[in-house]
């Protein structure tokens, strides 16, 4: 049987692995061994205090279900509920009633944990037809509700007007044609007209040319990608599922492309292409998002010295486990503790700032 602390750490690691495998985003901070140990200890205390129930009989099946998740074919098809399959829901259940003290939404038997104070309070979800917001009055995702046009409602069927794909039922996306409607994912193969990748079948993406947009076969591992401006415009989906266009760059001022190769993004220690950051250039070094390419090897961002520039156009980076990027000086500053003066939350070890760093709200 898996102990509660082991389960929490292994589940966090499984979610990190999915994020890296399917979304090419590094989890170096969230899945740092120290962070996993902390997550395990926190969950164990929460279970011991009776704020959640833990069924070890379903725990292994939960972990296996997350590890077996297939990457969504389309980015629009991703829903956070995918990472909470039925076996996981059967493993952990909140035990705190509405109005009770809580330190996280998972502790609430019904509703969510409002952490505007510490400890927070379990608050009932907004119900069908009532006003909602993503933060203060969320809808009950577990009941299939979404916040649509400011009110909780069931996810929309094909043909219904929509604002984004999260509004639509599984298997549908919010079309880019006007008026926008929930539409079934496409079946377009080579040469079929399209507006976005969602209109193409698995294995194809939507490529613009002088004659319009058409579904085109995705490039497999080792194939060239981002050969010109048109391909750069679709570079996020040009490579086959799970691959990125590693090593490409495109100069928007000179309209010059340097092609890359489709490959799996590299984790810390893996190979990459060093690309000097330039405000006119978009690029991909081949590292997982959040990492930097240092002398041809992927690494965590620095925690001292100059902030690492992001050649993909993102903000300068420092190792978020230890430092933040002081944009006024362009250098990495050390994270500060509770009570220290701060300007932004990323300066605080707790991740919370209100003129001074606030304590992290965590279970005793």
HELIX and SHEET records of a PDB file:
HELIX    1   1 UNK A    4  UNK A   23  1                                  20    
HELIX    2   2 UNK A   33  UNK A   48  1                                  16    
HELIX    3   3 UNK A   56  UNK A   67  1                                  12    
HELIX    4   4 UNK A   75  UNK A   77  5                                   3    
HELIX    5   5 UNK A   80  UNK A   83  5                                   4    
HELIX    6   6 UNK A   86  UNK A   91  1                                   6    
HELIX    7   7 UNK A  105  UNK A  107  5                                   3    
HELIX    8   8 UNK A  141  UNK A  143  5                                   3    
HELIX    9   9 UNK A  165  UNK A  167  5                                   3    
HELIX   10  10 UNK A  197  UNK A  199  5                                   3    
HELIX   11  11 UNK A  229  UNK A  233  1                                   5    
HELIX   12  12 UNK A  235  UNK A  238  1                                   4    
HELIX   13  13 UNK A  345  UNK A  347  5                                   3    
SHEET    1   A 2 UNK A  52  UNK A  54  0                                        
SHEET    2   A 2 UNK A  92  UNK A  94 -1                                        
SHEET    1   B 3 UNK A 101  UNK A 102  0                                        
SHEET    2   B 3 UNK A 120  UNK A 123 -1                                        
SHEET    3   B 3 UNK A 112  UNK A 114 -1                                        
SHEET    1   C 2 UNK A 145  UNK A 148  0                                        
SHEET    2   C 2 UNK A 151  UNK A 154 -1                                        
SHEET    1   D 2 UNK A 172  UNK A 174  0                                        
SHEET    2   D 2 UNK A 182  UNK A 184 -1                                        
SHEET    1   E 2 UNK A 204  UNK A 209  0                                        
SHEET    2   E 2 UNK A 212  UNK A 217 -1                                        
SHEET    1   F 3 UNK A 224  UNK A 225  0                                        
SHEET    2   F 3 UNK A 260  UNK A 263 -1                                        
SHEET    3   F 3 UNK A 244  UNK A 246 -1                                        
SHEET    1   G 3 UNK A 256  UNK A 258  0                                        
SHEET    2   G 3 UNK A 249  UNK A 251 -1                                        
SHEET    3   G 3 UNK A 281  UNK A 283 -1                                        
SHEET    1   H 2 UNK A 292  UNK A 294  0                                        
SHEET    2   H 2 UNK A 297  UNK A 299 -1                                        
SHEET    1   I 2 UNK A 323  UNK A 326  0                                        
SHEET    2   I 2 UNK A 331  UNK A 334 -1                                        
END                                                                             
